[in-house]
């Protein structure tokens, strides 16, 4: 079974078509041109489906980069 990092890379690549693995791991909302509010919600939905979790939409402002989302998932999945 793929680890959290590689599964999250896959989620990003679904939403941000054309990004390489390396580009995904560097992705931030500020630096990724297509990462607008619609893409942010789409990404949350894809992540929720992939990891079978619910993400509070109030957390969206802080989930603004691949590393932050990875940290969030790592902490969240360790608690379940």
C-alpha positions in Angstrom: 0.0 0.0 0.0 1.4 3.4 -0.9 2.5 5.6 1.9 0.8 8.9 2.8 3.3 11.0 0.9 2.9 9.2 -2.4 -0.9 9.0 -2.0 -1.0 12.8 -1.4 1.2 13.4 -4.5 -1.4 11.5 -6.4 -4.2 13.7 -5.0 -2.3 16.8 -6.1 -1.7 15.4 -9.6 -5.4 14.8 -10.0 -6.2 18.4 -9.2 -3.1 20.0 -10.7 -2.6 18.1 -14.0 0.9 18.2 -15.3 2.9 18.7 -12.1 5.7 16.2 -11.6 6.3 14.5 -8.2 9.0 17.1 -7.5 6.8 20.0 -8.4 4.0 18.7 -6.2 6.2 18.4 -3.2 7.2 22.1 -3.7 3.6 23.2 -4.4 2.2 26.1 -2.4 -1.0 28.1 -3.0 1.1 31.2 -3.7 3.5 29.6 -6.2 1.0 27.3 -8.0 -0.8 29.4 -10.6 -3.9 27.2 -10.9 -4.3 26.9 -7.1 -7.3 29.1 -6.6 -10.3 28.7 -4.3 -12.0 26.2 -6.5 -8.8 24.1 -6.8 -8.4 24.3 -3.0 -11.9 22.9 -2.4 -11.4 20.3 -5.1 -8.1 19.2 -3.5 -9.7 18.9 -0.1 -12.5 16.7 -1.6 -9.9 14.5 -3.4 -7.9 14.2 -0.2 -11.0 13.4 1.9 -12.0 10.6 -0.6 -8.4 9.2 -0.8 -7.9 9.1 3.0 -11.5 8.5 4.1 -11.5 11.5 6.4 -13.4 14.8 6.8 -11.5 18.0 6.8 -13.0 21.1 8.5 -13.2 23.8 5.8 -12.2 26.3 8.5 -8.7 24.8 8.2 -8.4 25.6 4.5 -6.3 28.8 5.0 -3.6 26.9 6.8 -3.6 24.0 4.4 -1.9 26.0 1.7 1.1 23.8 0.7 2.0 20.2 0.1 4.1 20.1 3.2 1.4 21.5 5.4 -1.2 19.1 4.1 1.2 16.2 4.5 1.9 17.3 8.1 -1.9 17.6 8.8 -2.6 14.1 7.3 0.3 12.6 9.2 -1.0 13.9 12.5 -4.6 13.2 11.7 -4.0 9.6 10.6 -1.9 8.8 13.7 -4.9 9.8 15.9 -7.3 7.5 14.2 
